[in-house]
Amino acid sequence: MLAIVHERGPERTACPSEAARAVAGDHPDQWGPLMQPARRIAVSLMKQGRIVITRKGRVVDPDEFKGVYRISQPRCD
């Protein structure tokens, strides 16, 4: 997950399914079961300040968000 967001850079986001596919393969039966563990990892990484989770372009509360989300590097403004 970290490699994917760092590869994209701070201006672009990634779908967490990309990390699941990188681990398990392209077929949904392979990567689909990894989506909940990927979400837990994303939340943990956000709480550590290593990634940002967004939904509809807005940064979310890692303990409260629902639905589809994107991940990115934290911005260094």
C-alpha positions in Angstrom: 0.0 0.0 0.0 2.8 2.4 0.9 4.7 1.6 -2.3 1.6 2.3 -4.4 0.9 5.7 -2.9 4.5 6.7 -3.0 4.7 5.7 -6.6 1.7 7.9 -7.4 3.1 10.9 -5.6 1.2 13.4 -3.3 -1.0 14.8 -6.0 -2.7 11.5 -7.1 -4.8 8.9 -5.3 -4.9 5.1 -5.5 -7.7 2.6 -4.9 -6.9 0.1 -2.1 -7.9 -2.7 -4.4 -4.7 -2.0 -6.2 -2.8 -3.2 -3.1 -5.0 -6.2 -2.8 -4.4 -7.1 -6.5 -0.7 -6.7 -6.1 -0.8 -9.3 -3.3 -3.3 -11.8 -4.5 -3.8 -11.4 -8.3 -6.3 -9.8 -10.7 -9.2 -12.2 -10.3 -11.9 -10.8 -7.9 -12.0 -14.1 -6.1 -8.4 -13.6 -5.2 -8.2 -10.0 -4.2 -11.8 -9.5 -3.0 -11.4 -11.2 0.3 -8.4 -8.9 1.1 -10.5 -5.7 0.9 -11.4 -5.7 4.6 -7.9 -6.4 5.8 -6.7 -3.7 3.3 -9.2 -1.2 4.9 -7.8 -2.0 8.4 -4.3 -1.5 7.2 -5.3 1.8 5.5 -6.9 3.0 8.8 -3.8 2.0 10.7 -1.5 3.8 8.3 -3.6 6.9 8.4 -3.5 7.0 12.2 0.3 6.8 11.9 0.3 9.7 9.5 1.8 7.6 6.6 -1.2 7.9 4.2 -4.4 9.9 3.8 -7.8 8.3 3.2 -10.3 10.3 1.2 -13.9 9.8 0.2 -15.4 12.0 -2.6 -12.2 14.1 -2.5 -12.4 14.9 1.2 -10.2 13.6 4.0 -12.2 11.3 6.3 -12.1 10.4 9.9 -10.4 7.0 9.9 -12.8 5.7 12.6 -16.0 6.9 11.0 -15.9 6.7 7.2 -18.1 4.3 5.1 -18.1 3.2 1.5 -15.7 3.6 -1.3 -12.4 5.4 -0.5 -9.1 6.3 -2.0 -5.6 6.5 -0.5 -2.7 8.9 -1.1 0.4 10.3 0.4 0.1 13.0 3.1 0.6 16.4 1.5 3.6 18.3 2.6 2.4 21.9 2.3 
